[in-house]
Amino acid sequence: MRIRDLILPEDKVFFTLFEEMSAKIAEAAVTLNEITHELPEGTEKAHKVRQLEHMGDEITRHIYEQLNESLITPLEPEEIARLAPAFDDVLDKIDWVTNQLANYGIPQSNDVLKEYSYLIVLVSTEISSAIDALSTLDRPHDVKSHVLEINRLYNLSVELLSRAVLDLFKTQDLLLIIKLKDIYESLAKVMEKCNDVGHALNDISMSHS
């Protein structure tokens, strides 16, 4: 036990805020998945993702406010300061790709869009589970298990991007190629940011084990 833990009780509000943030990510991921399955009509749901992104910004702001006001925290201040923007980046990237889907006029969905969005739903679930495991600070192996799954899903997304881009150039519609390639790369960026969250969660968990 650290000396500071004997002086003041730890402020658990940070775990509550991170749980709220992971819930917003999961909801945004599900909405993105719905959009990719309902194109072109589903794009009106993009406004919901934008609202979730704004809510995420408020949660991030609250995290930093609490960090400035708290005398003691359950995690090291620099760990909280690393995790908060990592979560925010995921929501930002989901919002960005949703905006692309709404504005690019994609005439119909395809298997790549559906598979990518499903991977994002899966990885968001793993992030939520990892945060839940981290909150007790005594389940590093559980956190690591979820982080490994996050990384596995990320690797699948890397492979998917390679296949998808190659298949794109078999089509004849140059404008559609440009639009879809841009969207695929944005979906890949979502998965990359999710993997960054996984790395942060694993490092934090290991430092407290």
N, C-alpha and C positions, 0 to 999 in steps of 0.2 A: 504493500500500500504506500502511495506517495504521501509525503508530509502534508501537502496542501489538502489531501482528502480528509485529514484529521481535523482540519481547521474549519472548513465550510462544506456543507453538502453540495454535491455536484448538481449543476443546473441541467436538467434533462430536457429542457425546452428544445434544444438543438435536434435531438433525435425525433421529436414530434414534428419539427419543421422539415427535416429531411424526409420523414415518412409522407408528409403532405406533398412535398416536391415529387417524390417517386410516384405518388398516386396521380398527380397531374400528368406526369410523363406517360404513365400507363393509359390514362384516358385519351391523351393525344394520340398515342400509338394505335389504339383501337379505332379512333375516328379516322386516322389515316388509312387504316386497313379497309374500313368501310368505303372510303372514297375510291380507293383503287379497285374495289370490286363493283362499284356502281357507276364508273365513268360512262358517259360524260356528265350524267345528271347529278352524281354525288358531290360535285365540287361546291355546292352551296353549303356544305358542312365545314368548309374551310374557315368560316367565321368562328366556329366553335373552337378550333385549334388556336386561332388568334387570341381568343378570350383566355384560353388555358395558358398561353404564353405570357399574357399580361399578368395573370394570377401568379405564375412562376416568378416573374420579375418582382412582384410584391413579397413573395416568400423569401426570395434571395435578399431583398432589401432588409426584411425583418431579421434574417440571420445575421447580417452584418451589424444591425443595430444592437441585437442581443450580445454579439461578440464584443462590441465596444462598451456595453454596460455591465457585463457579467464579470464578477471578481474571480469566479472559478467555473471551469467548463469540463464536461465529461471527456472531451478530446482536447488535444493541444490546439491552441488558437490557430497555428499555421495549418493544422490538419483540417479544421473547419473552413479556413480560408481557401484551401485547395479543393475541398469537396463541393462547396457552394457554387462556384462558377462552372465546375464540371457538370453538375446537374442542369444548370441554366443553359449551358451550351447545347445539351441534348434537346431541350424544349425549343430553343431557337432554331435548330436545324430541322426539327419536325415541322415547325411553322413555315420555314422557308420552302421546303419541298412541297408542302401542302399548297402554298401560294403559287408555286410553279404549276402544279397540276390544275389549279383553278384558272390560271391565266394563259396557259400554253395551248388550250383548245385541243387536247388529245382526243381523237374521235372515239376511241374505245380502249378498254383495258387490255392487258396481255398477261401472260404467265409470269414474266419477270417482275412487273409491278406488284402483282399479287404475292409472289414469293418473297420479295423484298419487304413488303409491309408486314407480312406474317412473321418474318424474322425479327422485325422491330417490336412486334407485340410480344414475342417470346423473350427477347432480351430485356424488355421493360419489366416483365414479370420476375426475371432473375434479379434485376436491380432492386426491386421492392423486397424480395426475399432476403437479399444480402443485407439491406439496411435493417430489416427486422432482426437478423442474426447478429449484426454489429451492435445493436442497441444495448445488449447485455454485457458486452465487452468480455465475455468468457466463452464465446463460441467461434474461435478463429477458424476451426476446421470447417464449420458450416459456411462461414463467409467464403473461404477458399473454394469450397465446392461450387457455390454459385458463381464465383468469379471465373472458375475454369469453364463453366457452361457459357458464360458471357463471351469468353474468348473463343470458344468453339463456334458459337453462332457468328461471331465476327469473322472468323476464318471462312465460314461457309459463304458469308456475304462477299468476301474478297473473290472467291472462286466464281460466285454468281456474276459479279461485275465483269470479270474477264470473258465469261461465256456470252453474256448479254451484249457486250460491245461488238464481239466478233459476229454475232448473229445479226446485229443491226445493219452491218455493212453488206448484208445479203439482200437488203431491200432496195427499192428504186427511188423512194421518196426522200430526197435529200433534206428537205425541211423537217420532216418527221424524224429523220435520223438525228439531226442536230438537237431537236427538242428532247427526244427520249434519252439521248446520251447525257444531256445536261441533268435531267431528272434522275437517271440512274446514278450519276456521280454524287448528286445531293443525297440520295438514299444511302449511298456508301458512306458519306460523311456522317450521317446519323449513327450508323453502326460504329464508325470509328470513335465518335464521341462517347457512345455507350461503353466501348471497350476502355476508354480513358477513365470513365467512372469506375469500372471494374478494377483497374490498376490502383486507383486511389483507395478504394475500399479495402483491397487486399493489403496494401502497405499500412494503412491505419490499423487494421485488425492485427497484423503481425506485431506492430509496435506496442500493442496493449496486451499481448498474450503472455 
